[in-house]
């Protein structure tokens, strides 16, 4: 006989255990956001055991057809419908809740697993070219301001040039996710071995990534004024410099990278595209698939195989365009 527990109580119980297990604050926040949406559909907070498969099917249909997200914050994005990836994430979170409830004796089976998950189309791999990466790095250094009276533009050195250049180079050279870069503290950097300790990767899994000489120089240039006096626990990417420094959020990072792309004249620039660029270039330079899987923090080789297929197709296209024999005038 299953014990009685409301939906919100079940979430609270699961979240408590997940916190004890060391899950990242971002994962915990994701569970809490899922609970908010569930309670919008089930405002009376019913007993978990009373929620049937049919009711959950209707809930997912509501998410797909009727739910409108209204994000708040300093820079609201306006209202929008949830995409398939967001709905898949909610499906995954609810499945985790029912798995916890089964193990804890609150329900008899995981009914979420019997509901088909939303289909998510594979993300296109669209890496940046070396010319585009170079343009992004150069765009970090200068900006143009306009003097209205003289009706001409003046090029000036940007005060955040060293920081922005470091961000572009490190994302491209390591394949770090946006949140992973934002979570770094100075103590995570090892200059003697050119490596970075990622304490909270996806799924809260730690790993080590490597960086080259150019990235090492970019990091040093950014940190040189505070590296000898900074607290080792201080965030690498700081905001509110005049107040108590706090880490940059991934949303601010994404907007920053996009603005750099706009100045460079490169479209659709975001941190994850730099991660794609790292992965494809790593394989182009004869990097090993298993090593790439470890560096990217993937649990299996599925995504790495997609990168490999992309590189193989790209090389075939290059050969078709640059075939030595085909260039002969016979």
Backbone torsions as a table, in degrees:
resi	resn	phi	psi	omega
1	UNK	NA	121.5	-178.3
2	UNK	-71.6	143.5	178.1
3	UNK	-80.7	157.7	-176.1
4	UNK	-86.1	136.8	-180.0
5	UNK	-162.4	133.8	178.5
6	UNK	-77.0	167.5	-179.9
7	UNK	-60.1	-46.9	-177.9
8	UNK	-66.6	-37.0	176.8
9	UNK	-64.5	-38.4	178.2
10	UNK	-62.9	-45.1	177.3
11	UNK	-59.3	-45.1	-179.1
12	UNK	-61.2	-41.4	178.7
13	UNK	-64.6	-44.8	179.3
14	UNK	-64.1	-45.2	-178.4
15	UNK	-61.8	-38.1	178.2
16	UNK	-60.2	-44.2	179.1
17	UNK	-67.8	-39.0	179.5
18	UNK	-64.8	-38.3	176.6
19	UNK	-63.9	-42.8	179.1
20	UNK	-62.8	-30.0	179.6
21	UNK	-81.8	-4.7	175.1
22	UNK	90.1	17.9	178.1
23	UNK	-63.5	150.0	-175.2
24	UNK	-67.3	157.9	179.2
25	UNK	-64.3	-25.5	-179.8
26	UNK	-71.8	-39.2	176.8
27	UNK	-66.6	-42.4	178.0
28	UNK	-60.8	-44.0	178.2
29	UNK	-61.1	-36.7	179.0
30	UNK	-64.3	-42.2	176.1
31	UNK	-60.7	-42.7	-178.2
32	UNK	-65.6	-37.0	177.2
33	UNK	-66.8	-36.4	176.0
34	UNK	-64.1	-41.9	178.5
35	UNK	-59.2	-41.0	179.7
36	UNK	-58.8	-41.8	-179.2
37	UNK	-70.0	-38.4	178.5
38	UNK	-62.6	-41.7	-178.4
39	UNK	-72.8	-21.7	172.4
40	UNK	-67.0	-36.0	-179.4
41	UNK	-84.9	-33.9	178.0
42	UNK	-115.7	72.0	-172.7
43	UNK	-64.9	-19.5	-179.0
44	UNK	-86.0	2.3	178.5
45	UNK	49.7	67.1	-174.5
46	UNK	-70.9	164.0	172.4
47	UNK	-58.7	138.8	-178.3
48	UNK	-57.8	-40.3	-176.9
49	UNK	-66.4	-17.8	-179.4
50	UNK	-87.6	-9.9	-179.8
51	UNK	-80.4	113.4	-176.3
52	UNK	-92.2	169.5	177.1
53	UNK	-59.9	-42.2	-179.0
54	UNK	-60.8	-39.8	179.2
55	UNK	-67.7	-36.9	178.3
56	UNK	-70.4	-35.4	175.9
57	UNK	-59.9	-43.5	178.4
58	UNK	-66.2	-34.9	177.0
59	UNK	-61.9	-45.6	179.9
60	UNK	-67.3	-34.5	175.6
61	UNK	-64.9	-39.4	177.1
62	UNK	-63.2	-42.4	177.5
63	UNK	-59.5	-39.1	-176.5
64	UNK	-75.4	-39.7	-169.5
65	UNK	-103.3	-32.9	-168.4
66	UNK	-118.6	-27.8	-174.6
67	UNK	-70.3	133.2	177.1
68	UNK	-120.8	120.1	179.1
69	UNK	-76.6	139.3	179.3
70	UNK	-129.7	74.6	-175.7
71	UNK	-65.6	144.3	176.8
72	UNK	-108.2	-155.9	-179.7
73	UNK	109.1	-178.1	-176.3
74	UNK	-67.4	-29.6	-178.7
75	UNK	-132.0	77.0	-177.9
76	UNK	-57.7	143.2	-177.8
77	UNK	-96.7	2.6	-176.8
78	UNK	85.0	175.6	-178.0
79	UNK	-83.8	145.1	179.2
80	UNK	-157.8	159.2	176.3
81	UNK	-85.9	151.2	-179.5
82	UNK	-71.7	135.6	175.6
83	UNK	-80.2	171.7	-177.4
84	UNK	-61.9	-36.6	-179.0
85	UNK	-65.1	-40.0	178.2
86	UNK	-66.5	-40.0	178.8
87	UNK	-69.3	-34.4	175.0
88	UNK	-63.6	-38.8	179.7
89	UNK	-63.6	-40.0	177.5
90	UNK	-66.3	-40.7	176.8
91	UNK	-58.9	-43.7	179.5
92	UNK	-64.2	-42.1	-179.5
93	UNK	-65.8	-40.1	178.7
94	UNK	-69.0	-35.3	176.0
95	UNK	-63.4	-39.4	176.6
96	UNK	-63.4	-37.9	178.7
97	UNK	-63.7	-47.4	-178.8
98	UNK	-68.4	-33.5	175.3
99	UNK	-61.9	-43.7	177.6
100	UNK	-63.8	-41.6	-177.1
101	UNK	-66.5	-36.7	176.6
102	UNK	-64.1	-47.9	-178.6
103	UNK	-63.7	-28.3	-178.1
104	UNK	-91.8	-4.0	176.8
105	UNK	84.6	18.7	-179.1
106	UNK	-92.0	-26.5	173.6
107	UNK	-136.8	165.2	-174.5
108	UNK	-91.6	-28.0	-179.9
109	UNK	-152.0	161.2	179.6
110	UNK	-87.3	97.5	-177.3
111	UNK	-75.7	-18.7	-179.1
112	UNK	-65.5	-33.8	-179.2
113	UNK	-65.0	-19.6	179.9
114	UNK	-87.0	-4.7	-179.9
115	UNK	-100.9	122.3	-179.5
116	UNK	-56.3	134.3	178.3
117	UNK	-75.4	151.3	177.5
118	UNK	-57.6	139.4	177.3
119	UNK	-78.3	129.4	178.5
120	UNK	-116.8	121.5	178.8
121	UNK	-67.2	144.3	178.9
122	UNK	-63.2	136.5	178.5
123	UNK	-70.2	131.7	177.0
124	UNK	-64.8	138.7	174.8
125	UNK	-89.1	114.3	-175.8
126	UNK	-133.0	73.7	-176.3
127	UNK	-68.8	156.2	175.5
128	UNK	-79.9	147.7	176.0
129	UNK	-79.0	164.5	178.2
130	UNK	-62.9	-33.0	177.6
131	UNK	-66.7	-38.2	178.4
132	UNK	-69.2	-39.2	176.8
133	UNK	-61.5	-44.7	178.4
134	UNK	-59.7	-41.7	179.1
135	UNK	-64.0	-38.4	178.8
136	UNK	-64.1	-45.0	-179.2
137	UNK	-62.4	-43.8	180.0
138	UNK	-65.4	-34.1	-178.7
139	UNK	-69.5	-14.4	178.2
140	UNK	-73.2	-24.4	-169.7
141	UNK	-83.0	-40.5	-172.1
142	UNK	-128.6	160.7	174.9
143	UNK	-142.8	159.5	179.7
144	UNK	-108.7	132.2	172.4
145	UNK	-116.6	154.5	-174.7
146	UNK	-116.3	131.1	174.2
147	UNK	-96.7	115.1	-173.3
148	UNK	-65.1	-38.8	-176.1
149	UNK	-67.0	-42.7	179.8
150	UNK	-86.2	-10.4	179.3
151	UNK	53.6	43.2	177.0
152	UNK	-142.1	159.1	-178.4
153	UNK	-97.0	149.5	178.2
154	UNK	-124.0	129.8	177.8
155	UNK	-84.7	131.0	179.5
156	UNK	-131.2	153.7	176.5
157	UNK	-79.1	130.4	-177.6
158	UNK	-79.8	140.3	-178.2
159	UNK	-68.2	-23.6	-179.3
160	UNK	-102.2	20.0	-174.9
161	UNK	-58.7	-46.8	-176.9
162	UNK	-63.6	-41.2	178.9
163	UNK	-64.4	-47.9	-175.6
164	UNK	-66.8	-39.4	177.8
165	UNK	-63.0	-41.2	177.7
166	UNK	-61.9	-41.3	-179.5
167	UNK	-60.5	-49.4	-178.2
168	UNK	-63.3	-46.9	-176.2
169	UNK	-67.2	-42.7	-178.5
170	UNK	-67.6	-42.6	177.1
171	UNK	-61.0	-40.6	-178.5
172	UNK	-72.8	-31.3	-173.8
173	UNK	-91.8	-13.8	-175.9
174	UNK	-120.3	-23.9	-175.4
175	UNK	75.8	16.5	178.8
176	UNK	-61.8	144.9	169.8
177	UNK	-74.2	158.1	-178.7
178	UNK	-56.0	-48.1	-177.9
179	UNK	-65.5	-35.1	179.1
180	UNK	-63.3	-41.0	177.5
181	UNK	-65.7	-42.1	-179.9
182	UNK	-65.1	-29.0	-177.5
183	UNK	-81.6	-10.3	-174.9
184	UNK	-66.9	140.6	169.7
185	UNK	-113.4	164.5	-175.5
186	UNK	-59.3	-34.0	-178.9
187	UNK	-66.5	-15.5	179.1
188	UNK	-77.5	-11.0	-177.0
189	UNK	-92.3	135.9	176.5
190	UNK	-126.3	99.7	-176.5
191	UNK	-76.3	-25.1	-179.0
192	UNK	-70.5	-28.7	179.8
193	UNK	-117.1	7.1	179.8
194	UNK	49.2	56.9	178.5
195	UNK	-141.4	157.8	-179.8
196	UNK	-124.5	134.0	176.8
197	UNK	-92.2	115.3	175.8
198	UNK	-92.7	107.5	-175.5
199	UNK	-78.5	-33.2	-176.5
200	UNK	-130.4	80.5	174.0
201	UNK	-79.6	-172.7	178.9
202	UNK	-60.3	134.6	-175.8
203	UNK	72.8	16.8	-179.8
204	UNK	62.5	25.4	-179.3
205	UNK	-92.0	123.6	178.0
206	UNK	-76.6	155.0	174.4
207	UNK	-160.1	174.9	178.0
208	UNK	-119.6	134.2	174.6
209	UNK	-118.5	158.5	-177.1
210	UNK	-111.8	157.0	173.3
211	UNK	-139.7	155.4	-176.2
212	UNK	-92.9	-171.7	-175.5
213	UNK	-65.7	-40.1	-178.6
214	UNK	-66.3	-40.4	177.8
215	UNK	-67.4	-38.8	178.3
216	UNK	-60.1	-42.2	178.7
217	UNK	-65.4	-40.8	-179.5
218	UNK	-64.4	-40.7	178.6
219	UNK	-64.9	-43.8	-179.6
220	UNK	-63.4	-43.2	179.0
221	UNK	-58.7	-36.8	-179.9
222	UNK	-72.8	-36.2	-173.3
223	UNK	-97.2	-6.2	-167.1
224	UNK	-58.0	-30.2	-177.9
225	UNK	-80.2	-12.6	-177.6
226	UNK	-134.2	0.7	-172.3
227	UNK	-65.5	-28.7	-178.2
228	UNK	-83.8	-18.9	-175.7
229	UNK	-116.0	-10.5	-174.9
230	UNK	-70.5	147.2	171.4
231	UNK	-67.2	129.8	179.9
232	UNK	-56.7	-22.5	179.7
233	UNK	-89.7	2.4	-179.1
234	UNK	-70.9	140.5	179.3
235	UNK	-62.9	142.4	177.2
236	UNK	-64.4	-49.2	178.1
237	UNK	-97.7	108.5	-176.0
238	UNK	-104.4	149.9	167.6
239	UNK	-127.5	168.8	-176.1
240	UNK	56.9	55.1	-176.2
241	UNK	-57.7	-34.6	-177.1
242	UNK	-77.6	-15.8	179.8
243	UNK	-110.5	-158.7	175.3
244	UNK	-70.8	119.4	-174.0
245	UNK	-64.8	141.0	175.6
246	UNK	-132.5	158.3	-176.3
247	UNK	-69.2	148.3	175.2
248	UNK	-68.0	141.4	177.0
249	UNK	-84.1	159.0	-179.9
250	UNK	-67.2	-25.6	178.1
251	UNK	-70.0	-42.2	175.7
252	UNK	-64.6	-41.4	179.4
253	UNK	-60.6	-43.6	-179.3
254	UNK	-62.5	-43.6	179.1
255	UNK	-65.0	-38.2	179.2
256	UNK	-62.6	-47.1	-179.6
257	UNK	-63.5	-38.7	177.9
258	UNK	-62.8	-41.9	179.4
259	UNK	-64.0	-37.3	176.2
260	UNK	-62.9	-41.7	177.2
261	UNK	-61.8	-40.0	179.1
262	UNK	-62.4	-43.6	179.5
263	UNK	-65.6	-33.4	-178.6
264	UNK	-81.7	-9.5	-177.2
265	UNK	75.7	24.4	179.5
266	UNK	-109.4	124.5	-175.8
267	UNK	-82.3	152.6	171.0
268	UNK	54.8	51.0	177.9
269	UNK	-95.9	125.9	176.7
270	UNK	-150.6	162.0	-175.3
271	UNK	-56.0	-37.3	-176.9
272	UNK	-71.1	-27.0	176.1
273	UNK	-70.2	-32.3	173.9
274	UNK	-67.3	-33.5	175.9
275	UNK	-65.7	-44.4	175.1
276	UNK	-58.8	-40.5	-178.5
277	UNK	-65.0	-41.7	175.6
278	UNK	-58.6	-48.3	-175.1
279	UNK	-63.2	-45.4	-177.4
280	UNK	-69.6	-38.9	-179.5
281	UNK	-70.2	-33.8	176.9
282	UNK	-60.1	-44.4	179.0
283	UNK	-71.5	-36.1	176.7
284	UNK	-59.9	-33.4	-178.5
285	UNK	-91.0	24.6	174.4
286	UNK	69.3	26.1	172.9
287	UNK	-70.6	152.2	-177.4
288	UNK	-84.1	143.7	-177.3
289	UNK	-63.4	-42.2	-179.2
290	UNK	-65.7	-37.6	177.7
291	UNK	-66.3	-39.5	178.8
292	UNK	-64.8	-40.4	177.2
293	UNK	-57.2	-43.3	-179.7
294	UNK	-67.0	-42.8	-178.4
295	UNK	-66.0	-37.8	-179.2
296	UNK	-79.5	-20.1	-179.3
297	UNK	79.9	29.3	177.1
298	UNK	-85.1	144.8	-179.2
299	UNK	-78.3	-19.6	177.7
300	UNK	-145.2	-177.3	-174.5
301	UNK	-92.1	2.6	-173.1
302	UNK	-56.5	-51.6	-178.4
303	UNK	-68.5	-37.0	179.5
304	UNK	-63.1	-37.7	177.3
305	UNK	-63.9	-35.2	177.3
306	UNK	-64.3	-41.5	175.9
307	UNK	-61.2	-42.5	-178.3
308	UNK	-63.4	-42.6	178.8
309	UNK	-63.1	-39.7	179.0
310	UNK	-62.6	-45.5	-178.5
311	UNK	-64.3	-41.6	179.2
312	UNK	-61.4	-43.8	179.1
313	UNK	-66.0	-36.9	-179.7
314	UNK	-67.4	-40.8	178.6
315	UNK	-65.6	-39.2	177.9
316	UNK	-61.9	-40.8	178.2
317	UNK	-65.9	-40.9	177.7
318	UNK	-59.3	-43.0	-178.6
319	UNK	-67.0	-38.7	179.2
320	UNK	-61.2	-33.1	-178.7
321	UNK	-86.8	-21.5	-174.1
322	UNK	-126.1	22.8	-179.7
323	UNK	-57.8	121.0	-179.8
324	UNK	-59.1	-43.7	-177.8
325	UNK	-66.9	-37.7	-179.3
326	UNK	-67.1	-19.4	-179.7
327	UNK	-83.7	-11.0	179.6
328	UNK	-67.8	139.9	178.3
329	UNK	-96.8	85.6	-178.1
330	UNK	-106.2	NA	NA
